[in-house]
Amino acid sequence: MTDTATHSLFWRIGNWCAKRSWFVLAAWLIVVVAATLGSSALNATYNASFTLPGTPAQIGADLLKAHTPQASAAAANTSSGTIVFHVSSGSLAHDKNAIEDATKSVRALSTVKAVSDPFTVLAPNGRTAVANITYKDSVTSLSPTDAAATDSAVAPARDAGVSVDYAGDLGTAAQSSSNTSSELVGIGAAVLVLLFAFGSVLATLIPILSAVIGVFSGIGALGIVSAWVQFPSESPTIALMMGLGVGIDYALFLTTRFRQLVLDGEDPRQAAAKTVASSGRAIVIAAVTVVIALVGLYASGIFYIGQLGVSAGIVVAVAALAAVTLVPALLAIAGRRIDKVKVRRMPIAEPNGAKTGWNRYAIALHRHPVAYLTAAVGLLAVLAIPLLSMQIGTPGVRALPTQSTERRASNAIDAGFGVGFQAALTIVVKVPSGETPQQLQTMGTSLQHRLSTTSGIASATPFQPTSDNALLIGQAVPTTSVSNTATASLIHRLDRTVLPSQLAGSKAHGYVTGAVATSLALQGAVSSSLPLIILTVVAAAVLLMLLTFRSPLLALKAGLINLLSIGASYGVLVAVFQWGWGSKLLGLPQGVPIVSFVPMLMFAIIFGLSMDYEVFLLARVLEAWKRGMSNRDSVASGLAVTGRIISCAAIIMACVFFSFILQPSVTIKMLAFGLGISVLIDATIVRLVIVPCAMYLFGKANWWSPRWLDRILPHLEP
């Protein structure tokens, strides 16, 4: 290590933390406890909703909120549920008393604000009735306790032989009561992999302990921030998944280098400082890349998705801070005892130019770089083929097991009311001021008639004016279901053709809104903004790589290859979830469309994480190059040193991601599977084949930079 490195900022950070190791550990323990207690005291809630400014669905929703008190109340209280009473034969009229008793019992629950009369929403065949519940607390999901209390309250109806199922937030709560703690499964898998890799119990515990402390400090900080800033309900799960993955990885890279320095005879405290000096910068650069990619989601123009990125970025940043401060403290505490309790004889270590298996592998790649590069790129291209048929949509109940209460409730509603009942569209008409009640009635009657005779609409309700006569509000029930593409086409026709032509000359404007219209608007917004997200994230990441390694060729190569890697990950995601290849193994009864914002989230996260491994590999290659090695030897040395570490880190991160497949949410399942697959693809095909082969072919051009560019670039080399 050079004198400059010895006196670098990161060396000073590592040295300070190693000298005050117990103080640093105590400080972090105080931080995690304080953040957790603070989050709990502030009653952290995650209830951000989609807003799509400028779309007809959002304009209609805003008009409803502004002119109808009931809509404002619904917006303030986002916790609701639906009870579906149904029988396979006969009529619910025979069990009316039992159903009314059940409804009264639900209404009497302390958490319930109101319950509608189920017989006001009775199917034409008399076999299905729907009651809507409004809960008092403003939460986005109900606890299993709430679901259990409701289930006990409807006992009179069940005792009478009526089937009772749940939809909405209540159905989700009922399904989540048996949910497995994914983070514990992920941590358990990481422990096993680390034990195999390190062969030492203490060396295994350090990455796990530092990652857990850092991640839960980040989750606590996120909860505190959520008291003032709205985050989506998926935020803590995605942030936890991301934080655990990168936290363990960062600590793994530091612990590996520390152990090698100790084996080489370094004093443990100095070894901890040198570890941070050599690898800490790479960790910070990698973490900054991930955070930039996540924050880049704001380029979509969709606040909801941008907030998902920020929430994950907060936890990743805290995890990286823990890695460069807490890990050296723990390493200094462990000292030479880090390998005392062994479970295997050959722990992972960084080879010093020895002819290891990874070194021989690197030399083998050098003999035939064109063949290996062509095969690897070809494989990625094949994996990306399913991407061409990707369908963006809302999986809905199709993603749920056939015997789940939400699936049964949905089937009962479809059988009783028709498949379009759950796709009902709210039509909002903003009328000009000064209209008389008679004029409003005439306009509403004419509009109802036009909608009733429109192809694709089964029925339309009468239009009612709001109390201030500013709006006319009605509903149209499609002939097709929520997931049918014909429903999307119908909404488009209503917004672009039917409503404008019907209201022409009246100075009134009509908008289609509601859950279905909003979901379809989101799909359109995601599709149109994804290219901008890709451009923004790729440009930012390539710029950061250029600043880090001062090589235009390597920066552009990293961007292009990572795009191909992400395409392959998308392809596998489509094959498994949309085509249904193995979807049953993931708890899905059939193939489902890809959730609208999953590709966007995947792109930002994958691109950021893939740069992690790029930085760690290139940093070691650059070290060897600066020591005077040839291009071939420096690439081989970097691959030999990091190959086993990157493979181990990728397996750990993939295990953490895959463990979240146990979550009931299909969005989390898709994201977890997609991220796990992408990490494996990136760490094997890309990082261990494509990158070294490309660098062999580039030769000295790897580190070439124009003089004018070299003069203006700051020095951020790891």
C-alpha positions in Angstrom: 0.0 0.0 0.0 1.3 3.4 -1.0 1.9 6.3 1.4 -0.9 8.2 -0.3 -3.3 5.3 0.3 -2.1 5.0 3.9 -3.1 8.6 4.5 -6.3 8.7 2.4 -9.6 9.6 3.8 -10.8 6.0 3.8 -7.6 4.8 5.6 -8.3 7.4 8.3 -11.9 6.3 8.6 -10.8 2.7 8.9 -8.1 3.5 11.4 -10.3 5.6 13.6 -13.0 3.0 13.7 -10.5 0.2 14.4 -8.9 2.1 17.3 -12.3 2.9 18.8 -13.9 -0.4 17.9 -16.1 -0.9 21.0 -17.2 2.7 20.9 -18.2 2.4 17.2 -20.1 -0.9 18.0 -21.9 0.7 20.9 -22.8 3.8 18.8 -24.3 1.6 16.1 -26.3 -0.4 18.6 -27.7 2.9 20.0 -28.5 4.1 16.5 -30.5 0.9 15.6 -32.4 0.9 18.9 -33.1 4.7 18.6 -34.2 4.5 15.0 -36.5 1.5 15.7 -38.1 3.1 18.7 -38.4 6.5 16.9 -40.1 4.8 14.0 -42.5 3.0 16.3 -43.2 6.2 18.4 -44.0 8.2 15.2 -46.3 5.4 14.1 -44.6 4.9 10.7 -47.1 4.4 8.0 -46.6 3.6 4.3 -49.7 4.7 2.4 -48.6 6.7 -0.7 -51.1 6.3 -3.6 -50.7 6.6 -7.3 -51.0 10.0 -8.8 -50.8 10.4 -12.5 -51.2 14.2 -13.2 -52.8 15.1 -16.5 -54.4 11.7 -17.1 -58.2 11.5 -17.4 -58.3 9.0 -14.6 -56.4 11.4 -12.2 -58.4 14.4 -13.3 -61.6 12.6 -12.6 -60.4 11.4 -9.2 -59.3 14.9 -8.3 -62.7 16.3 -9.3 -64.5 13.7 -7.2 -62.3 14.5 -4.2 -62.9 18.2 -4.6 -66.7 18.1 -5.0 -67.9 15.0 -3.1 -67.5 14.7 0.7 -67.7 10.9 0.6 -64.9 10.8 -1.9 -62.7 12.9 0.4 -63.5 10.6 3.3 -62.6 7.6 1.2 -59.3 9.2 0.2 -58.5 9.9 3.9 -59.3 6.4 5.0 -57.6 4.0 2.7 -58.4 0.9 4.7 -61.4 -1.0 3.4 -62.7 -4.5 2.9 -65.4 -6.4 1.2 -67.5 -9.3 2.5 -69.1 -11.5 -0.1 -72.0 -13.7 1.0 -72.9 -16.5 -1.5 -74.6 -19.8 -1.9 -74.2 -22.4 -4.7 -78.0 -23.0 -5.0 -81.3 -21.5 -3.8 -81.3 -17.8 -2.7 -79.8 -15.7 0.1 -83.3 -14.5 0.9 -83.8 -17.7 2.9 -80.8 -16.7 5.1 -81.5 -12.9 5.3 -81.8 -12.9 9.1 -78.5 -14.7 9.6 -76.7 -12.4 7.2 -78.2 -9.3 8.8 -77.0 -10.6 12.2 -73.5 -11.2 10.8 -73.5 -7.6 9.4 -74.6 -6.2 12.7 -71.8 -8.1 14.5 -69.2 -6.7 12.1 -70.6 -3.2 12.5 -70.2 -3.5 16.2 -66.4 -4.2 16.0 -64.3 -1.5 17.6 -62.2 -1.1 14.5 -65.1 -0.7 12.1 -66.6 2.6 11.1 -69.4 1.5 8.8 -70.8 -1.5 6.9 -73.1 -1.3 4.0 -76.3 -3.4 3.7 -75.4 -6.5 1.6 -78.9 -6.8 0.2 -78.5 -3.4 -1.6 -75.9 -5.1 -3.8 -77.7 -8.4 -4.5 -77.0 -10.4 -7.7 -79.9 -10.9 -10.1 -79.9 -14.7 -9.3 -80.2 -13.9 -5.6 -77.1 -16.1 -4.7 -74.5 -13.4 -4.1 -74.5 -10.3 -2.0 -71.7 -7.8 -1.3 -71.1 -5.7 1.9 -68.4 -3.0 2.0 -66.6 -2.3 5.3 -64.9 1.0 6.1 -62.4 0.8 9.0 -61.6 3.7 11.4 -57.9 3.7 11.1 -56.1 5.2 8.0 -54.0 2.3 7.1 -53.3 0.6 3.8 -53.5 -3.0 5.1 -55.3 -4.6 7.9 -53.7 -6.9 10.5 -54.5 -10.6 10.7 -56.1 -9.8 14.1 -58.6 -7.5 12.3 -59.3 -10.3 9.8 -59.8 -12.8 12.5 -62.2 -10.5 14.4 -64.3 -10.1 11.2 -64.2 -13.8 10.6 -65.6 -14.5 14.0 -68.3 -11.8 13.6 -69.8 -13.4 10.4 -70.2 -16.8 12.2 -74.1 -16.5 12.2 -74.1 -16.5 8.4 -71.7 -19.5 8.1 -73.7 -21.4 10.7 -76.7 -20.9 8.4 -74.8 -22.5 5.5 -73.8 -19.3 3.7 -70.3 -19.2 2.3 -68.4 -16.0 3.3 -65.3 -14.7 1.6 -63.3 -11.5 1.6 -61.9 -9.1 -0.9 -60.0 -5.8 -0.8 -57.6 -5.1 2.1 -59.6 -7.5 4.3 -58.9 -10.3 1.9 -55.2 -9.5 1.9 -55.1 -9.4 5.7 -56.8 -12.8 5.8 -54.2 -14.3 3.5 -51.2 -12.8 5.3 -51.9 -14.4 8.6 -49.8 -17.4 7.7 -47.0 -15.5 6.0 -43.4 -16.6 6.5 -40.8 -14.2 7.6 -38.8 -13.9 4.4 -35.9 -11.9 5.9 -35.1 -14.7 8.4 -35.1 -17.3 5.6 -32.7 -15.0 3.6 -30.4 -14.5 6.5 -30.4 -18.2 7.3 -29.4 -19.0 3.7 -26.7 -16.3 3.8 -25.2 -17.8 7.0 -24.9 -21.2 5.3 -23.2 -19.8 2.3 -20.8 -17.7 4.4 -20.0 -20.7 6.6 -19.1 -22.7 3.5 -17.1 -19.8 2.0 -15.2 -18.6 5.1 -15.0 -21.8 7.0 -15.1 -19.7 10.2 -18.0 -19.0 12.5 -16.7 -15.6 13.6 -15.9 -14.5 10.0 -19.4 -15.5 9.1 -21.1 -13.6 11.9 -19.3 -10.3 11.1 -21.0 -9.7 7.7 -24.4 -10.9 9.1 -24.2 -8.7 12.2 -23.1 -5.6 10.4 -25.7 -6.0 7.7 -28.5 -6.6 10.1 -27.5 -3.6 12.3 -27.1 -1.4 9.2 -30.3 -2.5 7.5 -32.6 -2.2 10.5 -31.0 1.2 11.3 -32.0 2.2 7.7 -35.5 0.7 8.1 -35.9 2.7 11.3 -34.7 5.9 9.6 -37.1 5.2 6.8 -39.9 4.9 9.3 -39.0 8.2 10.9 -38.9 9.9 7.6 -42.3 8.4 6.7 -43.9 10.5 9.5 -43.4 13.5 7.1 -43.0 11.9 3.7 -45.4 9.4 2.1 -43.9 6.2 0.9 -45.7 3.3 -0.8 -46.8 0.2 1.2 -44.2 -1.9 -0.7 -41.3 0.4 0.4 -40.2 -1.4 3.6 -40.2 -4.8 2.0 -38.2 -3.7 -1.1 -35.8 -1.6 1.1 -35.3 -4.6 3.4 -34.6 -6.9 0.5 -32.1 -4.4 -1.1 -30.4 -3.5 2.2 -29.8 -7.1 3.3 -28.4 -8.0 -0.1 -25.9 -5.2 -0.5 -25.1 -5.0 3.3 -23.9 -8.6 3.4 -22.1 -8.2 0.1 -20.2 -5.1 1.2 -19.2 -6.7 4.5 -18.1 -9.8 2.7 -15.7 -8.0 0.4 -14.2 -6.2 3.4 -13.9 -9.3 5.6 -12.3 -11.2 2.8 -9.5 -8.7 2.3 -8.9 -8.3 6.1 -8.4 -12.0 6.6 -5.8 -12.1 3.8 -3.9 -9.2 5.3 -4.0 -10.9 8.7 -2.8 -14.1 7.2 0.1 -12.1 5.6 1.2 -11.0 9.1 -0.4 -7.6 9.3 -1.4 -6.2 12.7 -5.2 -6.6 12.9 -5.9 -2.9 13.6 -3.7 -1.8 10.7 -5.2 -4.6 8.6 -8.7 -3.1 9.3 -7.5 0.3 8.3 -5.9 -0.9 5.1 -9.0 -2.9 4.3 -11.1 0.2 4.3 -8.5 2.2 2.4 -8.3 -0.4 -0.4 -12.0 -1.6 -0.6 -13.9 1.1 1.2 -13.8 3.5 -1.8 -15.1 0.8 -4.1 -18.0 0.1 -1.7 -18.9 3.8 -1.5 -18.7 4.1 -5.3 -20.8 1.0 -5.8 -23.4 2.2 -3.2 -23.6 5.6 -4.9 -24.2 3.9 -8.2 -27.1 2.0 -6.7 -28.6 5.0 -5.1 -28.3 7.1 -8.3 -30.0 4.3 -10.2 -32.8 4.2 -7.6 -33.3 8.0 -7.4 -33.3 8.0 -11.2 -36.8 6.5 -11.0 -38.1 10.0 -10.5 -37.4 10.5 -14.2 -40.5 8.4 -14.8 -42.6 11.4 -13.6 -44.5 9.0 -11.4 -44.2 10.1 -7.8 -45.2 6.7 -6.4 -42.4 4.9 -8.3 -39.8 7.6 -7.4 -40.7 7.2 -3.8 -40.1 3.4 -4.0 -36.6 4.2 -5.3 -35.8 6.8 -2.6 -37.0 4.5 0.2 -34.7 1.7 -1.0 -31.9 4.2 -1.6 -32.1 5.4 2.0 -31.5 1.9 3.4 -28.8 1.1 0.9 -26.9 4.3 1.9 -27.2 3.4 5.6 -26.0 -0.2 4.9 -23.0 1.2 3.0 -22.2 3.6 5.9 -22.3 0.6 8.3 -20.0 -1.3 6.0 -17.2 1.3 6.1 -17.5 2.1 9.8 -19.0 -0.8 11.7 -17.2 -3.6 9.8 -13.7 -2.4 10.5 -14.6 -2.0 14.2 -15.9 -5.6 14.3 -12.8 -6.8 12.4 -10.5 -5.1 14.9 -12.4 -6.7 17.8 -12.1 -10.1 16.2 -8.4 -9.6 15.4 -6.5 -12.8 14.8 -9.3 -14.8 16.5 -11.4 -14.4 13.3 -10.4 -18.0 12.2 -10.4 -19.7 15.6 -13.7 -21.6 15.3 -13.5 -23.3 12.0 -16.0 -25.6 10.2 -13.9 -26.3 7.2 -10.1 -26.4 6.4 -9.9 -24.1 3.3 -11.4 -20.7 4.0 -11.8 -18.2 1.3 -8.9 -15.8 0.9 -7.4 -13.6 -1.7 -4.6 -15.4 -3.7 -1.4 -13.5 -4.2 -0.6 -14.5 -7.7 -0.7 -18.2 -7.0 -1.7 -20.5 -9.7 -5.2 -21.1 -8.3 -8.2 -22.5 -10.1 -9.4 -19.0 -10.9 -6.1 -18.0 -12.3 -6.1 -21.1 -14.6 -9.6 -20.2 -15.6 -8.6 -16.6 -16.4 -5.7 -17.9 -18.6 -8.1 -20.3 -20.4 -10.4 -17.4 -21.2 -7.4 -15.5 -22.7 -6.6 -18.4 -25.1 -10.0 -18.1 -26.8 -11.6 -14.8 -25.9 -13.6 -14.4 -29.1 -15.2 -17.8 -28.7 -16.1 -17.4 -25.1 -17.4 -13.8 -25.6 -19.6 -14.9 -28.6 -21.0 -17.8 -26.6 -21.8 -15.7 -23.6 -23.4 -12.9 -25.6 -25.4 -15.4 -27.6 -26.7 -17.0 -24.4 -27.9 -13.7 -23.1 -29.6 -13.0 -26.4 -31.4 -16.3 -26.2 -32.5 -15.6 -22.6 -33.8 -12.2 -23.7 -36.1 -13.6 -26.4 -39.3 -13.8 -24.2 -38.9 -10.1 -23.6 -40.3 -9.5 -27.1 -43.7 -10.8 -25.9 -43.9 -9.1 -22.5 -47.4 -8.1 -21.5 -47.8 -5.3 -18.9 -50.9 -5.6 -16.8 -52.5 -6.2 -13.5 -52.5 -9.9 -12.3 -55.4 -9.4 -9.9 -56.9 -12.5 -8.4 -55.3 -14.7 -11.1 -52.1 -14.5 -9.1 -53.8 -16.0 -6.0 -54.4 -19.7 -5.2 -57.7 -21.0 -6.4 -58.8 -21.7 -2.8 -57.8 -18.4 -1.4 -60.6 -16.3 0.0 -60.0 -13.4 -2.4 -60.2 -15.8 -5.4 -63.4 -17.4 -4.1 -64.9 -14.0 -3.5 -64.0 -12.8 -7.0 -65.4 -15.9 -8.6 -68.7 -15.5 -6.7 -69.0 -11.9 -7.8 -68.3 -12.8 -11.4 -70.9 -15.7 -11.3 -73.5 -13.5 -9.7 -73.0 -10.1 -11.4 -71.0 -10.8 -14.5 -67.3 -10.5 -15.3 -67.6 -6.7 -15.8 -68.9 -5.9 -12.3 -65.5 -5.7 -10.8 -64.3 -3.6 -13.7 -67.0 -0.9 -13.2 -65.9 2.5 -14.5 -66.8 5.8 -12.8 -67.7 8.5 -15.3 -67.2 12.1 -14.0 -68.6 15.0 -16.0 -67.5 18.5 -15.2 -70.4 20.7 -16.2 -70.3 24.5 -16.8 -71.5 26.7 -14.0 -75.0 28.1 -14.2 -76.7 24.9 -15.5 -80.2 24.4 -14.2 -81.3 21.1 -12.6 -83.4 20.4 -15.7 -80.4 20.9 -18.0 -78.3 18.6 -15.8 -81.0 15.9 -15.8 -81.3 16.2 -19.6 -77.5 15.9 -20.0 -77.3 13.0 -17.6 -80.2 11.1 -19.3 -78.7 11.6 -22.8 -75.3 10.5 -21.6 -76.7 7.4 -19.8 -78.5 6.4 -23.0 -75.3 6.9 -25.1 -73.3 4.7 -22.7 -75.9 2.0 -22.6 -75.8 1.6 -26.3 -72.0 1.7 -26.6 -70.3 -1.5 -27.7 -68.5 -3.1 -24.7 -70.8 -1.7 -22.0 -73.3 -4.0 -20.3 -75.1 -1.3 -18.4 -74.9 2.3 -17.2 -76.4 3.9 -14.1 -78.3 7.2 -14.1 -76.1 10.2 -13.7 -76.5 12.1 -10.4 -75.4 15.7 -9.8 -73.2 16.6 -6.9 -74.6 18.9 -4.2 -72.9 21.9 -5.8 -74.1 21.0 -9.3 -70.5 21.0 -10.5 -70.3 17.4 -11.5 -72.4 14.6 -12.9 -71.4 11.2 -11.7 -72.4 7.8 -13.1 -71.1 4.3 -13.6 -70.6 2.0 -16.6 -70.2 -1.7 -16.3 -68.2 -3.3 -19.1 -69.0 -6.6 -20.7 -65.4 -7.7 -20.1 -63.2 -8.3 -17.1 -60.5 -6.2 -15.5 -57.7 -8.1 -17.2 -59.3 -8.3 -20.6 -57.6 -6.0 -23.2 -61.0 -5.1 -24.5 -61.6 -3.2 -21.2 -58.6 -1.1 -21.8 -59.8 -0.4 -25.4 -63.2 0.6 -24.1 -61.7 3.1 -21.7 -59.6 4.5 -24.5 -62.7 4.9 -26.7 -64.7 6.5 -23.9 -62.0 9.1 -23.2 -61.0 9.9 -26.8 -64.3 9.4 -28.7 -67.6 8.7 -26.9 -67.5 11.3 -24.1 -66.0 14.2 -26.2 -68.6 13.6 -29.1 -71.5 13.3 -26.7 -70.6 16.4 -24.7 -69.5 18.5 -27.8 -71.0 21.9 -27.7 -72.0 21.8 -24.1 -68.7 23.0 -22.6 -68.8 20.0 -20.4 -65.9 17.6 -20.1 -66.1 13.9 -19.2 -63.4 11.6 -17.6 -63.2 7.9 -16.9 -61.8 7.2 -13.5 -61.8 4.5 -10.8 -59.3 1.7 -9.9 -59.4 0.0 -13.3 -58.9 3.3 -15.3 -56.1 4.4 -12.9 -54.3 1.0 -13.3 -54.5 1.2 -17.1 -53.2 4.8 -17.0 -50.3 3.7 -14.9 -49.4 1.0 -17.4 -49.4 3.6 -20.1 -47.3 6.0 -18.1 -44.8 3.3 -17.3 -44.5 2.2 -20.9 -43.9 5.7 -22.1 -41.4 6.7 -19.4 -39.3 3.5 -19.4 -37.1 4.7 -22.2 -36.4 7.9 -20.3 -35.6 5.9 -17.2 -33.2 3.7 -19.1 -31.5 6.7 -20.7 -31.2 8.5 -17.3 -29.9 5.6 -15.3 -27.5 4.4 -18.0 -26.1 7.9 -18.6 -25.6 8.4 -14.8 -23.9 5.0 -14.3 -21.6 5.4 -17.3 -20.6 8.8 -16.1 -19.8 7.5 -12.7 -17.7 4.6 -14.2 -15.9 7.2 -16.3 -15.1 9.3 -13.2 -14.0 6.2 -11.3 -11.8 4.5 -13.9 -11.1 7.3 -16.3 -11.6 5.0 -19.3 -14.3 5.9 -21.9 -14.1 2.4 -23.4 -14.7 0.6 -20.1 -17.5 2.9 -19.1 -19.4 2.5 -22.4 -18.7 -1.3 -22.3 -20.2 -1.5 -18.8 -23.4 0.3 -19.9 -24.0 -1.7 -23.1 -23.3 -5.1 -21.5 -25.5 -4.4 -18.5 -28.3 -3.5 -20.9 -28.0 -6.9 -22.5 -27.8 -8.6 -19.0 -31.0 -6.8 -17.9 -32.7 -7.9 -21.2 -31.9 -11.5 -20.3 -33.3 -11.1 -16.8 -36.5 -9.6 -18.2 -36.7 -12.6 -20.6 -36.5 -15.1 -17.8 -39.1 -13.1 -15.8 -41.5 -13.2 -18.7 -41.0 -17.0 -19.3 -41.6 -17.8 -15.7 -44.5 -15.5 -14.7 -46.2 -14.6 -18.0 -45.7 -17.9 -19.9 -46.1 -19.9 -16.7 -42.9 -21.9 -16.9 -42.6 -23.0 -13.3 -45.0 -20.4 -11.9 -46.8 -23.0 -9.8 -43.5 -23.6 -7.9 -43.7 -19.9 -6.9 -47.3 -20.2 -5.6 -49.0 -18.9 -8.7 -51.8 -21.1 -10.2 -51.3 -19.8 -13.7 -49.3 -17.4 -15.9 -50.0 -13.7 -15.2 -49.0 -10.4 -16.9 -46.0 -8.5 -15.6 -47.0 -5.9 -13.0 -46.7 -2.5 -14.6 -43.9 -0.9 -12.5 -41.8 -4.1 -11.9 -39.7 -3.7 -15.1 -38.9 -0.1 -14.2 -37.9 -1.0 -10.6 -36.0 -4.0 -11.8 -34.0 -1.9 -14.3 -32.9 0.7 -11.7 -32.0 -1.9 -9.1 -30.3 -4.4 -11.4 -28.3 -1.7 -13.2 -27.1 -0.4 -9.8 -26.3 -3.8 -8.4 -24.5 -4.9 -11.6 -22.2 -2.0 -11.3 -21.3 -3.2 -7.8 -19.5 -6.2 -9.2 -18.1 -4.2 -12.1 -16.5 -1.8 -9.7 -15.0 -4.6 -7.5 -13.6 -6.5 -10.4 -12.2 -3.5 -12.3 -10.7 -2.0 -9.1 -8.5 -5.1 -8.6 -7.6 -5.2 -12.3 -6.6 -1.5 -12.1 -4.5 -2.2 -9.0 -2.6 -4.9 -10.9 -2.2 -2.7 -14.0 -0.7 0.1 -11.8 1.8 -2.3 -10.4 3.2 -2.7 -13.9 1.5 -5.9 -15.0 0.6 -6.5 -18.6 -3.0 -6.3 -19.7 -3.3 -10.0 -19.8 -1.8 -10.5 -16.4 -3.7 -7.7 -14.7 -7.0 -9.0 -16.0 -6.1 -12.5 -14.9 -5.0 -11.3 -11.5 -8.2 -9.2 -10.9 -10.3 -12.2 -11.9 -8.3 -14.6 -9.8 -8.6 -12.4 -6.8 -12.3 -11.5 -7.1 -13.8 -14.5 -9.0 -14.5 -16.6 -5.9 -15.6 -13.6 -3.8 -18.0 -12.3 -6.5 -19.5 -15.7 -6.9 -20.0 -16.1 -3.2 -21.4 -12.6 -2.9 -23.8 -13.3 -5.8 -25.1 -16.5 -4.3 -25.7 -14.8 -1.0 -27.5 -11.8 -2.6 -29.6 -14.2 -4.8 -30.6 -16.2 -1.7 -31.7 -13.1 0.1 -33.8 -12.0 -3.0 -35.2 -15.5 -3.6 -36.3 -15.8 0.0 -38.8 -12.9 -0.6 -40.7 -15.1 -3.1 -42.4 -16.4 0.1 -44.2 -13.1 0.3 -47.9 -13.3 -0.7 -47.7 -10.2 -2.9 -47.2 -11.1 -6.6 -45.3 -7.8 -7.1 -42.8 -8.7 -4.4 -42.6 -12.3 -5.9 -41.8 -10.9 -9.4 -39.3 -8.4 -8.1 -37.6 -10.9 -5.8 -37.3 -13.6 -8.6 -36.2 -11.1 -11.2 -33.5 -9.6 -9.0 -32.2 -13.0 -7.9 -32.0 -14.2 -11.5 -30.3 -11.0 -12.6 -27.7 -11.2 -9.9 -26.8 -14.8 -10.9 -26.7 -13.9 -14.6 -24.6 -10.8 -13.9 -22.1 -12.5 -11.6 -21.5 -15.5 -13.9 -22.1 -14.8 -17.6 -21.3 -11.1 -17.5 -18.7 -10.6 -14.8 -16.8 -13.9 -15.1 -16.9 -14.3 -18.9 -17.9 -11.2 -20.9 -16.0 -8.6 -19.0 -12.6 -10.4 -18.8 -12.9 -11.5 -22.5 -13.7 -8.0 -23.6 -10.8 -6.6 -21.7 -8.4 -9.2 -23.2 -9.5 -8.1 -26.6 -9.3 -4.3 -25.8 -5.7 -4.6 -24.7 -4.1 -1.4 -23.7 -7.2 0.5 -24.9 -8.8 -0.5 -21.6 -7.1 2.4 -19.8 -6.7 4.8 -22.6 -8.3 8.3 -22.2 -8.0 11.4 -24.4 -5.7 14.0 -23.0 -8.4 16.7 -22.9 -10.7 14.3 -21.0 -8.0 13.2 -18.6 -7.3 16.9 -17.7 -10.9 17.7 -16.8 -11.8 14.5 -15.0 -11.4 14.5 -11.2 -9.4 11.6 -9.6 -11.8 9.1 -8.0 -9.9 5.9 -8.8 -10.4 3.2 -6.2 
